[in-house]
């Protein structure tokens, strides 16, 4: 498979994986956001006492799940799903470009004497950084959409409405607030994840003396090239890790 076909294949696979993951995990992200942002009734002051009394207080995950479902239905549990689906661009870029760059440069850099772990870290960090930059404006809006929910009688807020609100109040820089810290966390986390995935995979293969497809036993050098599959899989899964809210 040439590099262009590999890139397209990886983009399609990661997009499908992202859609499925977003549909399954969105209710849990909504619950997490509601629990993290709910008002503490015991510590409410006079200025926000009325707001605290009028808001719903959740006593744990199960109570939040049941309360949101009863009062807002499935739309409440899937508040912000539109943004989450748009944010699959993050793992798409990370996974697709990682495989593409590795296909282009991994072998030649390895032959030039660059350690495989260094290559994996740099490529993983670079592609994760690209995905984070592209998806960050959406990631900054997602918690607000999830917090708003779908309460009866409340005004329906769309992604366009939220975009206009942030633009008017904070300017376009508001969409990139906190990007520096997020880049440092995401890039370092993803690069190290891929490196340790590669190392652990190689050690396990050596320890178990696993054969390759031809029935030959893998030496340390030969297995080093085969560990990219495990690293790419870890990248695809980590790209949705909260990157969405937070990544992947």
Secondary structure as the mmCIF struct_conf table of DSSP 4:
data_model
#
loop_
_struct_conf.conf_type_id
_struct_conf.id
_struct_conf.beg_label_comp_id
_struct_conf.beg_label_asym_id
_struct_conf.beg_label_seq_id
_struct_conf.end_label_comp_id
_struct_conf.end_label_asym_id
_struct_conf.end_label_seq_id
HELX_RH_AL_P HELX_RH_AL_P1 UNK A 3 UNK A 37
BEND BEND1 UNK A 38 UNK A 38
BEND BEND2 UNK A 41 UNK A 41
TURN_TY1_P TURN_TY1_P1 UNK A 42 UNK A 43
TURN_TY1_P TURN_TY1_P2 UNK A 46 UNK A 48
HELX_RH_AL_P HELX_RH_AL_P2 UNK A 49 UNK A 54
BEND BEND3 UNK A 55 UNK A 55
BEND BEND4 UNK A 60 UNK A 60
HELX_RH_AL_P HELX_RH_AL_P3 UNK A 61 UNK A 77
TURN_TY1_P TURN_TY1_P3 UNK A 78 UNK A 80
HELX_RH_AL_P HELX_RH_AL_P4 UNK A 81 UNK A 86
TURN_TY1_P TURN_TY1_P4 UNK A 87 UNK A 87
HELX_RH_AL_P HELX_RH_AL_P5 UNK A 88 UNK A 111
TURN_TY1_P TURN_TY1_P5 UNK A 112 UNK A 113
HELX_RH_AL_P HELX_RH_AL_P6 UNK A 116 UNK A 148
TURN_TY1_P TURN_TY1_P6 UNK A 149 UNK A 150
TURN_TY1_P TURN_TY1_P7 UNK A 152 UNK A 153
BEND BEND5 UNK A 154 UNK A 154
HELX_LH_PP_P HELX_LH_PP_P1 UNK A 155 UNK A 156
HELX_RH_AL_P HELX_RH_AL_P7 UNK A 159 UNK A 170
HELX_RH_3T_P HELX_RH_3T_P1 UNK A 172 UNK A 176
TURN_TY1_P TURN_TY1_P8 UNK A 177 UNK A 178
HELX_RH_AL_P HELX_RH_AL_P8 UNK A 179 UNK A 208
TURN_TY1_P TURN_TY1_P9 UNK A 209 UNK A 209
STRN STRN1 UNK A 211 UNK A 211
TURN_TY1_P TURN_TY1_P10 UNK A 213 UNK A 214
BEND BEND6 UNK A 215 UNK A 215
HELX_LH_PP_P HELX_LH_PP_P2 UNK A 216 UNK A 216
STRN STRN2 UNK A 217 UNK A 217
HELX_LH_PP_P HELX_LH_PP_P3 UNK A 218 UNK A 219
HELX_RH_AL_P HELX_RH_AL_P9 UNK A 220 UNK A 226
TURN_TY1_P TURN_TY1_P11 UNK A 227 UNK A 227
HELX_RH_AL_P HELX_RH_AL_P10 UNK A 228 UNK A 238
TURN_TY1_P TURN_TY1_P12 UNK A 239 UNK A 240
BEND BEND7 UNK A 241 UNK A 242
TURN_TY1_P TURN_TY1_P13 UNK A 243 UNK A 245
#
